[in-house]
Amino acid sequence: MNSDSPSVLIVADIQNPSLDPKDTQEWEDRSSVQEIKRCLENFGEKVEIIEFPSKLLQKLSDYSNLEPQNRPVLFHLVEGFRSRNREALLPGLAEYSGFPHTGSDAYAQNLSLDKHLSKLFCASAGVPTSPWMICEKDSVEDTTNLARNIARNSDSVFRGVRLPLESEFPVFFKPRFEGSSLGVGEENLISNQADLNQFLQSKFNEYSSWICETYLPGEEWTMAVIGSPTYGYKASMVARIGLENSTEKIYGEITKTKLSMPEKLYFDLDKERSDLIQKNSLELCKLLKTSGAVRLDWKADAEGKPMFLEWNLTPGLSSFYSAFPICYSESFGTYSDLMKELLEIAREEFLTERFLYSKLKKEKQTTGIDG
């Protein structure tokens, strides 16, 4: 690589007080990004931090004349906001431009961000997940007269695009395309028709699409998977999420902030359920062909059985407040080991066929105006 060019570009959304806090809930703080930079530099990488799309486009233009093997790795910390494509923006651009990047490809990122598609994928793989339905802001179906017709969905884990019936309470509402528990609070737990009416009036219009799933009353767990199809996969120990220091009884957006970490992680799950969660989590990642870091969340039903909740293919990587590095450190190595492994996976992934298009489609050198 040219000695003047970086080996890693950390492309990051960094929390900004001039923007709506809800929009930047998933963004890292500056000290966390600086710690990642310091860590990468400690094992010989030359690192720059890029915060803005226009700056990134300029850098890609500057370094596109380098041979592919000499181009910097794009370290993916872009969350965006208000778009179902937001976590796929950087991987798509990297693949099109011919630059290696940490994290999964655009296809996997988009599927994982959509809670409905994630649960369909999960159910198709035989992984247990709570029954659910979709509720769209602009097309809410009145369920008042649906009781006699509900049999059409009673045998399916996915119960359609509609509001829940009284016979299906309690249920829990989540924004379909958000992470970090955005839009999630204690009022999202619906136990009766009065609760539902209040939720529809006070909160439902904040997001265009929701999933509504049968409520799981048991413990909540999280764990880390790291790897790729060529690198191989490994699953961390499973962590129970403790909320004793939180003001919430539900793991919502007040607790799941990137300004602090009031939740606690306990690695005390029994072997039988831990093995089940690890096995199913690895199966999901292998089927989707994820790359790099994946955090998977699970919750117990009334009988204590683990049920898949959701996954995050752009998980928080802060050494100060993120669950993924804690799970990794408990099972595999240090924070520096994690950073090094993410780069190794990215560089190995860059050798696969999905980057052939950008490597082989080269601009012709011509003298004509139209090329």
Secondary structure, DSSP 4 states (H G I P E B T S, - for coil): --TTS-SEEEEE-B--TTS-TTTTTTSBPHHHHHHHHHHHHHTT--EEEE-SHHHHHHHHHHHTTS-GGGSPEEEEE---SS-TTGGGHHHHHHHHHT--BSS--HHHHHHHH-HHHHHHHHHHTT--B--EEEEETT-PPP-TT-GGGTHHHHTSSEEEESPPPGGG-SEEEEETT--TTTT-SGGGEE-SHHHHHHHHHHTGGGSSEEEEEE---S-EEEEEEEEETTTEEEEPPPEEEE-TTSS-SS--TTTS-SS----EEE----HHHHHHHHHHHHHHHHHHT--EEEEEEEEE-TT--EEEEEEESS----TTT-HHHHHHHHHT--HHHHHHHHHHHHHHHTTSGGGHHHHH-PPP---STT-
